[in-house]
């Protein structure tokens, strides 16, 4: 349920866009939905994930610019900037604060050495950086309809692919057993909304 809540604003954006074919109306709905989502979390005492905080502020800024300047480029760049910000947060926390964010999120489900957590951090940083560039490639080479579909299906699919790659890596080095891989994936999905 909590994972669904994380994507409700994006789902609203996609539905309104494909119903109306109006990216500006869809952007306005996105801003309303993500603001309502954050308000719901605050009022119910639920913690905001770092991803949601980043997404909220970038949605307000880039969505606002999209609406004020009537230029969809700002909202199309948002997934890239969010991905790059999360990549920077992962590697920056590791380099400067000596904090392994993935270990903090998944450490209760996966017991492994810090060297493995550092490799996973670099892997996710690489994947998130790639997401940003892939998004821009779709923005500048395909139609708005294709980009909206990619934003919803493609980017989520890429993140699931990275989870699978991470689980396969952890299985191959013996950091987890097959039964643990399923519970770790579930734990990552739950914890990502709490971090």
N, C-alpha and C positions, 0 to 999 in steps of 0.2 A: 504493500500500500504506500509506504513512504517513497519508494522508487517512483511510483506513478506521480506522486505529488511533485517530485523534482522536475518532471517533464511536462507538467500540466500547462505551463505558459507556452512551451514550444508546440504542444498539441493544439492549443487554441490558435496560435499563429498559423499553423498548417491548415487547420479546418477553415478558418476565415479566408485565407488566401485562395484555397481551391474552390471555395464556395463563391467568392466574389471576384477573384483574379485581380484584387486590389492590394498591392503590397503595403500601401500606406495605411489602409484600414486594418490590415493584418498586424502591422507594426503597432498601431494604437492599441489593439486588443492585447498584443504581447505585453505592452507596458502596463496595462491595467491588470492583466492576469499575474504578472510577476510581482507587482506591488501588492496585490491581494494575497498572493502566496506568502510573501515575506511578512505581511501583517498577520496572517493566520499563524505562522510559526511563532512570531513574537507574542501574540495574545494567548496562544496555547502553551507557551513556555517551552516549546521544542527548540533544540539548538539549530542554528543555521550552519550548513556545511560551508566550507571555504569556497567550494565551487559555486554554490548558490549566491554567496556574497559577491564574488567576482562577476557572475552572470547578471545579477541584479544591477550593480552599478554600471557595468558596460552596456546593459540593455537601456538603462535610463539615458546614458550619455549618447550612445550611438543611435538608439531608437529616436531619441529627442532630436538629434541632428537630422535624421532621415525625415522626420515630420516637418521640422521647421524649414529646412532647405529643400524639401521635396526631392531628395536624392537617395535612391535605394542603396547606393554603394555603401553607405555607413552601416546599415543593418546587415548587408552581405559580408562585410568585413568582421562583424562581431564574433562569429564562431572561430575565426582565425586568431583574433586577439585574445579571446577566452582561452583557447588552446595554448597559445604562447605564454600567457600569464600563468597558467597552471604549470607549464613546463618550467618556467623561471622560478616559480614558488617551490617546486620539488627540488630542483638542483640548487637553488639559492639556500634553502633551508639546510640542505646537506653540507654545502660548502662553507657557509658563513655561521650558521647556528649549530652546526654539528647535529642536526635533527634529521632523523630518517622518518619522513612522513608516512611512507608505506608501512614501515615497521609499527609505527604508532597506530595506523589503521588496521593492520592485519596481524600484528604480533600475537594477539591472543589466539588466533587460529593457526598460525604458522610459526614454528620455533626453528629459527635458522640463524646463522652467523651474520654479523653486520656486513661482511664483504658481499654476501648474497643480496642483502637489502640495498647496498650501493649499486650493484649491477642492475637490480630491478628498477631502481630510481633512474639510472641512465637509460634503461630500455623504455620506460614510460615517458621520460623527457624526449627521447628521440621520436616515439610514436605521436606524442602530442604536438611536437614541432612539425612533423609530417602532416598531421591533420590540418594544421593551419595553412600549409602550402597547397595541399590537395583541395581544400575549400576554395582558395583563391583561383586555382586552376579551373575548377567548375564554374566559379563566378564569371570568369573572363572568356570561357570557351563554350558555355551552354546557355540555354534560355533560363528565364526566371523560374519557370515551372520545374525545370530539371534541378536547379539549385535548391529550391524549397524541398523537393523530394530527397535530394542528397543530404540536406541539412537534417532532415528527420530520420531517414533510413540509413543513409551512408555513414554519417558520423557516429551514430549509435552502433552500427555494424562494425565499424573500425575499432571502437572501444571494446566491443565483445571479442573481436579478434585478438586484441592485445591481452585481454584476460586469459584467453585460451593459450596464447603463446607463453604467458607467465606461468600458467599451471603446468604446461608441458615441460618448461624449463625446470620448475621446482620438482616435478616428478622424475625427470632424468637425472638430476643431481642427488636425488634421494631426500630432499628437504621435506617432502610430504609423500603420503601414500595416496592411492587412488581415492579412498573414502574421504581423506582429508581435503582433496582438491575440490570436491563438491561443497563441503562446508566452508572452505576458505572463500570460494566464489560467492556464496551466499553472505558470508561475513563482510566481504569487501563491499557488496552492494548495500548492506545495511549500514556499515560504518562510514561509507563515503557521504552519507547524508548527515552524519553526526559530527564529522571532523571539522 
